Amino acid sequence: MKKYVLFDHDGVLVDTELWYFRAGERALADIGMTLDREQYLRDMPEGKATWAQARAAGVDEPTIDRVRVARDAYYQEYLRTEAIEIDGVADVLTELSKHVRMAIVTTSKGVDFELIHEQRQIRRFMDFVLVREDYRLAKPHPEPYLTGLKRLGATKEQTLVVEDSSRGLRSAVAAGIDCVIVHNAFTEGQDFSQAAHRIDTLAGLKDIVLDPG
């Protein structure tokens, strides 16, 4: 049985992956550029996504900086107005909290995370949250999850990571931690061959975490 669980956030605990893409899509449309979804998904594992396409199209850095501000504003608009709940999350966390310690390790910026959780109860189950400002190198680098391990005082063998993207999976694998991939329609085509487990919904996590073997 595992003693610690480190959760990714977007796409695992809240359904935000699509809206982040759509915010970037909308911001680039403002300057007459189309964000290709398939290329975006191919770029995600490297942490490139939106701006890789803009640079490839010849958009200069001052324009990218301006468009990034617009993207962030659109994303926050979606976070306030769109349905981003994932059914059953609170029930799963309630059950797991009786048996393991949990934390969130996310690439979300602190301002976005705070906005998402103004009216939600997920944080109360967590020992702590690491947002993008809390570490230097982002996923797929192992630093985020190694930072989480250190904060928990946990070993790799005692810990499980829960992710929905190959970028996050690679971060967990590089940190030496077993990773469970939970299905997300937006990222389902990515390479998850290194995952220790794959589940359709977060409810499947209970059997894995509480397995005495």
N, C-alpha and C positions, 0 to 999 in steps of 0.2 A: 504493500500500500504506500502511495506517495504521501508526503507530509506537507508539501508546498505546491501551490499552483500559481504560475505567472500567466496572466491573461493579456493577450493583445486586446485592443479596445474596439477600433473601427472594423465592423464586419463580424465581430465576435459577440460583443455585448450590446452594441447598437448598430443599426443598419444604415451606415453613413457612406460606404464606399462609392455607391452610385452618385450620391449627391456631391461628393468632392469632385468626381469626374465632370458632372454637369456644370458645376461652378466654373471649372477651368474651360470647359467647352463654351460657356456663355461669355466669359471674359475674352477669349480669343476671337469669338465672333464679333466682338466690339471693334476689333481692328481688322476685320475682314478675313480671318483665318479659320479654317475648319479643323477641329481637333479629331483626329482619327482614333476611334475607340479601340480597334484591334492593335494598332501600334502603341497606344497608351498602355494596354494590357501587357504587351511584350516588353515595354520599357519599365513597368512597375517593379519587377524583381531587382532592378539596379537602382531604384529610387530616383528615376529620371522623369518619366511620365510627361506631364504637360509641357515643361520648358524645353525638353529635348526636341520636341517637334517644332517649337517656336524657333529655336536656334537653327535647326536644320533648314527652316524656311527663310533664314536670313534676318530674323527679327533681332534688333540690337538690344543690348543690355538695359539701357535706360527705358526702352519701351517695355521690356519684360518686367522690370521693376514696377512700372506703372500698372501693367496688366495683372501682376501678382496682387497688388492692393485691391483691384477690382474683384479678382477671384476670391480673395479672402472675405470680402464683403458679401458677395453672392452666396458663398458657402454658409456664412453665419445667418443669412436670410433663410436659407433652406433648413438649417438646424432649428430655427424658430418656428417654421411653418409646415414642414413636412413630417410625415409619420416615420419615425426612425426606430420605433420599438421592435424588439425581437421577442416573440412570444416565449414565455417560459423561463426567461433568464433569471428573474428574481426567485422563482421556485427552486431552480438548480442551485443558485448561490446560497439560498437558505439552507438547503440540505448539506451542501459541501462544507459550509462554515462550521458545522458541528464536528467535522473530522479533520480539516486541514486549514492551514493559514494561506491566505490569498493576497495577491497584489496585482496591479495593472502596470504593464510596460507598453507605452504607446508612443507612436511618432506624432500624435496630435500635439498642436501647440497648446500651451496652458490656457489661453483665452478661449479657444474652441472647446476644450474639455470642460471648463467651468460653465460655459453656456449650455452645453449638452446636459450637465448634471444639476442645473439649478433646481429642477423639479423632479429629479429622479433619486432613487434610493440605493443605487448600485454601490456607491462609495462606502456605505456603512459596513459592507462585508469585507472591505479591503484593509490590510495593514497599512498600505501606502500606495501612492500612485507616482509613477515616473512619467513625465511628459517630455516633449522634445527638448526643452530647455535644461533638463536634468542630466544630460550626458552629451559628450562631444560628437561621437560618430554614430550616425543613424543606422537602422537596419538596412541592408543585410549584414552589417558589421556585428560581431558578437557583443560589443560593449553594452548595449542596452540590457541584455539579459544577464550578462556578467555583473552589471551594476545591481540588478534586481536580486541576484543570488547573494551578493555581499550584504545588501541591505537586510535581507531575511536571515542571514547567518546560516544559510542552507548549503548542502552539497548538491552537485549536479544529479547524483543518483536519487536523491530524495525528492526531486523537483520535476514538475511537468509544465510544459508550455502549451498554451492553447492559441492557435493562429488560424487565419483564413486565407493567407496569401503565401506565395512562394518566397517573397522577400522576407517575411517574418520567419518562415520555416528555415531558411538559410541562416538567419541570425541565430536561431535556437540551436541548430545543428553545429554551427561554428562555435557556439558556447558549450557544446557537449551535453545538451539537455534534450531528453526525449520530447517530441512535439506531437500533439494531436491537432489534426486539421479538421475544422468544422466547416461543413458545406456552406458556401456563399455563392449565389447565382452569378454575381459579378466577376468573381475570380475563379470559377470552377474549371476553366480551361488551362490553368497554370500547372506547372510541374510539381507534383507533391510526392514524388517517388521516395524521398528521404523521410517521409513522415512515419512515426512509430504506429500511429493509429489514424483512421479517418472515420468521422461520424457525420450523420445527416443533420442532427440538431444538437444543441448543447446538452440536452437531456441524456444523451449517450455518454457524456463525460463521467457521470456518476459511477457507472460500472467499471470504468477504467481506473479512476482515482481510488475507489474503495476496494479494488481487487486485492485480496491479501497476498496473492502471489507476486 
